[in-house]
Amino acid sequence: MPRVLRKQVFCCTTDGEGRCATKGGREVWQKFKDEVKARGLADIIVTQVGCTGQHAVGPTVIVHPDGIWYRQVTVDDVGEIIEQHLVGGKPVERLINPEIKVTGG
């Protein structure tokens, strides 16, 4: 039987000066992976993603299929995003990138 996913979390880990990796993107990705596993959230997958073009406001985290783009995410924000958004269904407003809005079809 295929694995059924409720959410996918994309964390930018792009290398290079001023890019997400230099701002903690890899640590954010690893913290998401560790926390999702520790909480037994088998219906959520955490994925590294290449450049999202948001260097100035990285690290960027995108929650799919919700279309929520978070900016300047730190490892200290990960627990809040998991509890409030991934588990509770309410995005963390203070971290949402106001420059990007995804709308349905």
Secondary structure, 3 states (H helix, E strand, C coil): CCCCCCEEEEEECCCCCCCHHHHCHHHHHHHHHHHHHHCCCCCEEEEEECCCCCHHHCCCEEEECCCEEECCCCHHHHHHHHHHHHHCCCCCHHHECCCCCCCCC
